[in-house]
Amino acid sequence: MLVRRHHPGKVFPARRTGSIPGRPIPPDAGVSLLELILVLSLFGTLTAIALALVLQSYKGVQLRLSTSTLFDSGTMALNQMTKELRMAGYPSAKAFTSSAVASYPGLVATPFITVTAYDVVFQSATQQNGIVEQIEYVIAPGSQNLYRNSTLKNLNGSLQASTVQTLLLNNVQNRISGTPLFTWNTDPSDTQSFPLNVQSIYINMVLQSTSNESGSPASVTLTATCPRINF
């Protein structure tokens, strides 16, 4: 173990502290308050920009999902309408003998009973099983719902109780926007009165979602042409 000797009366020089006497001590190299405020302000700005981009991207995804869902439901309804409208008036009286038609008028389907911008009524054996049903596609005044009313036709020509199916709920904008859901053309050579002489029905379906997380409603317009196959 080392033992430091003590020399009485002898003065030892002071140790160096790293500073020169008479020269000012430089300020501390830490972060000032102003620098801290600038850094925090920049960080907040960048964070806000990043969050805005993420939110915008999220809203875009939600809008695309809402549009896809609206398109799928609208297409399903449109395909059903198109298939059945093309079969309007099937089977006609030409498929039966005059005596069969006289005895069983319910065998024959009437092509079109009502044709307006928002309401179409027709008859058809849509299942091709010989059973005729009366079908109505309608949007009620002030409504955004598309309904399908179906009524079976008895052999004697009378109608049974109808059943109501909602094809689209709170999505159809045709009544609200004043856009006809149905338009049509007639055969000028047909001597039958309107609407029996309607040759084709044109569908123009304007759809809009009620709400979604994107903040903007999805909109879809679907169209179809429905010529009578047995005209």
Secondary structure, 3 states (H helix, E strand, C coil): CCCCCCCCCCCCCCCCCCCCCCCCCCCCCCCCHHHHHHHHHHHHHHHHHHHHHHHHHHHHHHHHHHHHHHHHHHHHHHHHHHHHHHCCCCCCHHHCCHHHHHHCHHHCCCCEEEECCCEEEEEECCCCCCCCEEEEEECCCCCCCEEEEEEEECCCCCECCCEEEEEECCCECHHHHCCCCEEEEECCCCCCCCCCCEEEEEEEEEEECCCCCCCCCCEEEEEEEEECCCC
